[in-house]
Amino acid sequence: MTKLRKILLETKTIKLPQGKKGLRVDSPFPYKQNLIDTLNAPPIDERSGQPRGFGPTELRKRIKIQKLVEACVNGGELLLEQTDWGTLKECVNAQRWLIMDEAIVVFIDAVENAEEVEVKEKKPK
């Protein structure tokens, strides 16, 4: 048995500002696309606060996770090994959002608190 972390790939609704009159309109907030977006955001240098770009090791880790996310169906579930989940958590926690909405906090919490599940290992053919 292997222990993995499970994240449900839901789509929530957020309210986006529309125009100058303070109107807010409902907009979909798909977890799948937002996970991919956070993986594509370059790491930030701790001292300067500026993007530092991707090194080869970081590229490999993030591309592996991105492929797993892309292979999932919207509304499905993403299963990650512990180390991949740790990398994804770091990416989500480093993301800076340009709007404020509770659905974003729920998304962050879904990644942070991903359920641990045991999965039978596939036998090699």
C-alpha positions in Angstrom: 0.0 0.0 0.0 1.2 3.5 -0.8 0.1 6.6 1.0 -1.0 9.4 -1.4 -2.7 12.8 -1.0 -6.0 13.4 -2.6 -7.3 16.7 -3.9 -10.8 17.0 -5.4 -10.7 19.1 -8.6 -13.8 21.1 -8.0 -15.0 24.3 -9.7 -16.1 27.0 -7.3 -17.6 30.4 -8.1 -15.9 33.7 -7.3 -17.1 37.3 -7.6 -15.0 39.4 -9.9 -15.2 43.2 -10.0 -16.9 44.5 -13.1 -16.7 48.1 -14.2 -16.5 51.3 -12.1 -19.8 51.0 -10.3 -18.6 48.3 -7.9 -20.6 45.6 -9.6 -19.4 42.0 -9.0 -20.1 39.2 -11.4 -20.0 35.4 -10.8 -17.1 33.7 -12.5 -15.9 30.1 -12.4 -12.8 29.2 -10.3 -11.7 25.8 -11.5 -9.2 24.1 -9.2 -7.5 22.3 -12.1 -6.6 25.5 -14.0 -5.6 27.3 -10.8 -3.2 24.5 -9.8 -1.6 24.7 -13.2 -1.3 28.5 -12.9 0.4 28.2 -9.5 2.8 25.6 -10.8 3.7 28.0 -13.7 4.4 31.0 -11.4 8.2 31.4 -11.1 9.7 30.9 -7.6 10.4 34.2 -5.7 13.9 35.0 -4.4 13.6 35.4 -0.6 16.0 38.3 -0.3 14.9 40.5 -3.2 11.3 39.4 -3.5 11.7 39.2 -7.2 11.0 36.2 -9.5 14.2 34.1 -9.7 13.1 31.8 -12.5 13.1 28.0 -12.7 16.2 25.9 -12.4 16.4 22.4 -13.9 15.4 20.6 -10.7 12.5 22.9 -10.1 11.3 22.5 -13.8 11.4 18.7 -13.5 9.4 18.6 -10.2 6.8 21.1 -11.4 6.4 19.5 -14.9 5.8 16.1 -13.3 3.0 17.5 -11.1 1.5 19.6 -14.0 1.2 16.4 -16.1 -0.6 14.7 -13.3 -3.0 17.6 -12.9 -3.6 17.8 -16.7 -4.4 14.1 -16.8 -7.2 14.5 -14.3 -10.8 15.2 -15.3 -12.4 18.3 -14.0 -14.5 17.2 -11.0 -12.2 14.2 -10.5 -9.5 13.7 -8.0 -5.8 14.3 -8.1 -3.6 11.8 -6.3 0.0 12.9 -5.4 2.9 11.3 -3.7 3.9 13.1 -0.5 6.9 14.9 -2.0 4.8 16.1 -5.0 2.1 17.3 -2.7 4.7 19.2 -0.7 5.9 21.0 -3.8 2.3 21.8 -4.9 1.6 23.2 -1.4 4.6 25.4 -1.7 3.5 26.7 -5.1 -0.1 27.4 -3.9 1.1 29.2 -0.7 3.6 31.3 -2.7 0.8 32.4 -5.1 -0.3 36.1 -4.8 -3.9 36.7 -5.7 -5.2 39.9 -7.3 -8.7 39.6 -5.9 -10.0 38.7 -2.5 -12.7 36.0 -2.3 -13.4 33.2 0.2 -13.4 30.6 -2.6 -9.7 31.2 -3.0 -9.1 30.5 0.7 -11.2 27.3 0.4 -9.0 26.3 -2.6 -5.8 26.9 -0.6 -7.2 24.9 2.3 -8.2 22.0 0.0 -4.6 21.7 -1.1 -3.1 22.3 2.4 -5.5 19.7 4.0 -5.4 17.1 1.2 -6.7 13.8 2.6 -4.2 11.1 3.0 -5.4 7.9 1.3 -3.8 4.4 0.9 -3.7 3.0 -2.6 -2.7 -0.4 -3.7 0.5 -0.4 -5.7 0.2 -1.5 -9.3 2.1 -4.6 -10.1 4.6 -4.3 -13.0 3.7 -6.1 -16.2 
